Amino acid sequence: MARPINKTDAAAGGLFIAVGVLFAVQSMGMEIGTALRMGPGYFPLVLSGVMILLGAAIVFTAFSSEDEPVGTLAWRGMMFILPAPIFFGLTVRGLGFVPSIFFTTLIAARAALKMSWLASLILSVAVMIFCTLVFSVGLGLPFRRFGPWLPV
Amino acid sequence: MDLISNLGLGFATAGSPTNLLFCLIGVILGTLIGVLPGIGATATIAMLLPITFQLEPVSSLIMLAGIYYGAQYGGSTTAILINMPGESSSAVTAIDGYQLARKGKAGTALAVAALGSFFAGSVATLLVAILAPLLTIVALKFGAAEYFSLMLLGLVAAIALAHGSILKALAMTVLGLLLGVVGTDIYTGTPRFTFGITAYADGLNFVALAVGVFGIAEILRNLEGEQDRTVLTTKLGSLWPSRADLKAMIAPMLRGTLLGSALGILPGGGAILASFASYTVEKRISKTPEEFGKGSIAGVAGPESANNAGAQTSFIPLLTLGIPANPVMALMVGAMIIQGVVPGPNVAAEQPALFWGIIASMWIGNLMLIVLNLPLIGLWVKLLTVPYHVLFPIIMAFCSIGVYSVNSNVYDLYAVAGFGLMGYVLMKLRCEPAPLLLGFVLGPLLEENLRRAMILGRGDPTTFVTRPISATLLGLTVIVLIVMLLPQVSKKRAEVFSEAE
């Protein structure tokens, strides 16, 4: 009974099936049309079907191969790296480009255990100055340097 | 001669001070990111894409191309000096290059790599100039059915290059196609899969997807285990190869160039496959195969020539058919579309200055690279000592600015975080991201041509097999699929990729 299961493959296959089902359900809500005049739902529905089949095939092969461990996950990385662009998106209009890019860099820098607070601060200030000079002044991208949220 | 007048136009375009400057910026940036392990050409081009919108189309494409082949040069420096490929295509160079460096012949290895690359780059550029116009003539005969079949072939061939399971690579391609479908339907105007967010009605942002899946996911993976790199601090030795070394490199260089040029043209081919193939060939025909792995000149000259030749000729399908052969070329398609240039056979006829300017700039760029790389090698070596934890916050800042500046759409920044997470999860599940990006770029084109072909064929699906070019392409697609799934081939494929790691 102790057949090896490749959990990584099983998870990948399951994920593909789930995504396929999600897209298929959504496609059915749209006009499918005929092969001659395809509606908006036709092509995605076909693709979803292929995706579900491929997912099932991956799950199937997972039952006949050795398990490969997924390995360590970069939790700290995910906690700080992923919010950085979101923070930039939330504040670039309100705070303005200069303070927003400073905090974005600072958040990202916290993902590394090796960076002290001081080093992160120095790096963020340097990046802020560099980016402002290059993107805002040099390339003239239309960013507001300081936004309306700041009391001036 | 047409070729000469065309090349004359190209050099006149590429030789303008502005374009020379952007070519230089491109190759410097390319070398830089090639030298630094952990940042690939794909992620860098994705990040810089938005910044190039301000430029003229020619200048921006020249610069992006420079980044791509510059990275091939830079990658070999890292491979030779610290036994770690800066770019995946230089993985093979690390085998013998690092051994040469340990013997105190780092300078020779670097010079052989640079000279081989320069020679291959020059030959391949000439090939692009000769072949591209010929292919363009064929491509002009293509209808919707042919385009559909060709894209299908490209997608399937690209899978041959993905690491690991073929089934997973296929699934990643389909996922890419599905993500490419998100947005407003071109025929009926129905919004599809936008979950009611109007910001996604124009489709998911291509830059956001590329930066997330290639840039952010890669950073997350590098953060799993923080390590410092050890740079080989021994002396570089003489830069100039001895007469014997030069003699040893000529034949492998010629063979590598030939092999690389041929593999680069194939859809899904390109630099990585070329360098592996060249190394295998050199080892097999060498009179002293036992030297391979212990510091063979041929083991550096062959693959280095091959990967650079492949990098140049992979522009052929892009410039003639508008079909990207690899993720970097997919980004170039994105860049062209945003610049208002429709990639495809019409580029050569309608925008000769752009077409020939890019080709000429490749040769100029290769010349710049050899000047940059040999005398300035010490500078690049210094760069290797910059620790990763200083680099990635800077990359994150650039990513955020780059993605936002495409359309000043904050939803694109939220999408970047989402794609970063998705890319990381998929990477942990051992799914390669390259087929996903190709699928994403080709998805809308594939659907449009499918629908158009079906309307033109009056709803008869046999239109794909009764038109000879389309039938040939579909036949090739089936053959590629079958060959890949053959047990012997998939075993051999696994071996090749495990050697790379």
Boltz contact constraints between the chains, C-beta under 6 A:
constraints:
  - contact:
      token1: [A, 8]
      token2: [B, 429]
      max_distance: 6.0
  - contact:
      token1: [A, 8]
      token2: [B, 430]
      max_distance: 6.0
  - contact:
      token1: [A, 11]
      token2: [B, 429]
      max_distance: 6.0
  - contact:
      token1: [A, 12]
      token2: [B, 429]
      max_distance: 6.0
  - contact:
      token1: [A, 12]
      token2: [B, 431]
      max_distance: 6.0
  - contact:
      token1: [A, 16]
      token2: [B, 171]
      max_distance: 6.0
  - contact:
      token1: [A, 23]
      token2: [B, 178]
      max_distance: 6.0
  - contact:
      token1: [A, 26]
      token2: [B, 193]
      max_distance: 6.0
  - contact:
      token1: [A, 35]
      token2: [B, 454]
      max_distance: 6.0
  - contact:
      token1: [A, 35]
      token2: [B, 459]
      max_distance: 6.0
  - contact:
      token1: [A, 36]
      token2: [B, 459]
      max_distance: 6.0
  - contact:
      token1: [A, 38]
      token2: [B, 451]
      max_distance: 6.0
  - contact:
      token1: [A, 40]
      token2: [B, 185]
      max_distance: 6.0
  - contact:
      token1: [A, 40]
      token2: [B, 188]
      max_distance: 6.0
  - contact:
      token1: [A, 40]
      token2: [B, 190]
      max_distance: 6.0
  - contact:
      token1: [A, 40]
      token2: [B, 192]
      max_distance: 6.0
  - contact:
      token1: [A, 43]
      token2: [B, 447]
      max_distance: 6.0
  - contact:
      token1: [A, 44]
      token2: [B, 181]
      max_distance: 6.0
  - contact:
      token1: [A, 47]
      token2: [B, 174]
      max_distance: 6.0
  - contact:
      token1: [A, 47]
      token2: [B, 177]
      max_distance: 6.0
  - contact:
      token1: [A, 47]
      token2: [B, 178]
      max_distance: 6.0
  - contact:
      token1: [A, 50]
      token2: [B, 174]
      max_distance: 6.0
  - contact:
      token1: [A, 51]
      token2: [B, 174]
      max_distance: 6.0
  - contact:
      token1: [A, 54]
      token2: [B, 167]
      max_distance: 6.0
  - contact:
      token1: [A, 54]
      token2: [B, 170]
      max_distance: 6.0
  - contact:
      token1: [A, 54]
      token2: [B, 171]
      max_distance: 6.0
  - contact:
      token1: [A, 57]
      token2: [B, 167]
      max_distance: 6.0
  - contact:
      token1: [A, 58]
      token2: [B, 167]
      max_distance: 6.0
  - contact:
      token1: [A, 70]
      token2: [B, 428]
      max_distance: 6.0
  - contact:
      token1: [A, 72]
      token2: [B, 224]
      max_distance: 6.0
  - contact:
      token1: [A, 74]
      token2: [B, 220]
      max_distance: 6.0
  - contact:
      token1: [A, 74]
      token2: [B, 223]
      max_distance: 6.0
  - contact:
      token1: [A, 74]
      token2: [B, 224]
      max_distance: 6.0
  - contact:
      token1: [A, 77]
      token2: [B, 220]
      max_distance: 6.0
  - contact:
      token1: [A, 77]
      token2: [B, 223]
      max_distance: 6.0
  - contact:
      token1: [A, 81]
      token2: [B, 219]
      max_distance: 6.0
  - contact:
      token1: [A, 82]
      token2: [B, 417]
      max_distance: 6.0
  - contact:
      token1: [A, 82]
      token2: [B, 420]
      max_distance: 6.0
  - contact:
      token1: [A, 82]
      token2: [B, 421]
      max_distance: 6.0
  - contact:
      token1: [A, 84]
      token2: [B, 396]
      max_distance: 6.0
  - contact:
      token1: [A, 85]
      token2: [B, 400]
      max_distance: 6.0
  - contact:
      token1: [A, 85]
      token2: [B, 413]
      max_distance: 6.0
  - contact:
      token1: [A, 85]
      token2: [B, 416]
      max_distance: 6.0
  - contact:
      token1: [A, 85]
      token2: [B, 417]
      max_distance: 6.0
  - contact:
      token1: [A, 86]
      token2: [B, 414]
      max_distance: 6.0
  - contact:
      token1: [A, 86]
      token2: [B, 417]
      max_distance: 6.0
  - contact:
      token1: [A, 88]
      token2: [B, 400]
      max_distance: 6.0
  - contact:
      token1: [A, 88]
      token2: [B, 413]
      max_distance: 6.0
  - contact:
      token1: [A, 89]
      token2: [B, 410]
      max_distance: 6.0
  - contact:
      token1: [A, 89]
      token2: [B, 413]
      max_distance: 6.0
  - contact:
      token1: [A, 89]
      token2: [B, 414]
      max_distance: 6.0
  - contact:
      token1: [A, 101]
      token2: [B, 397]
      max_distance: 6.0
  - contact:
      token1: [A, 104]
      token2: [B, 397]
      max_distance: 6.0
  - contact:
      token1: [A, 104]
      token2: [B, 400]
      max_distance: 6.0
  - contact:
      token1: [A, 105]
      token2: [B, 393]
      max_distance: 6.0
  - contact:
      token1: [A, 105]
      token2: [B, 397]
      max_distance: 6.0
  - contact:
      token1: [A, 108]
      token2: [B, 393]
      max_distance: 6.0
  - contact:
      token1: [A, 108]
      token2: [B, 396]
      max_distance: 6.0
  - contact:
      token1: [A, 109]
      token2: [B, 393]
      max_distance: 6.0
  - contact:
      token1: [A, 111]
      token2: [B, 223]
      max_distance: 6.0
  - contact:
      token1: [A, 112]
      token2: [B, 389]
      max_distance: 6.0
  - contact:
      token1: [A, 114]
      token2: [B, 389]
      max_distance: 6.0
  - contact:
      token1: [A, 115]
      token2: [B, 389]
      max_distance: 6.0
  - contact:
      token1: [A, 123]
      token2: [B, 393]
      max_distance: 6.0
  - contact:
      token1: [A, 127]
      token2: [B, 394]
      max_distance: 6.0
  - contact:
      token1: [A, 127]
      token2: [B, 397]
      max_distance: 6.0
  - contact:
      token1: [A, 135]
      token2: [B, 401]
      max_distance: 6.0
  - contact:
      token1: [A, 141]
      token2: [B, 405]
      max_distance: 6.0
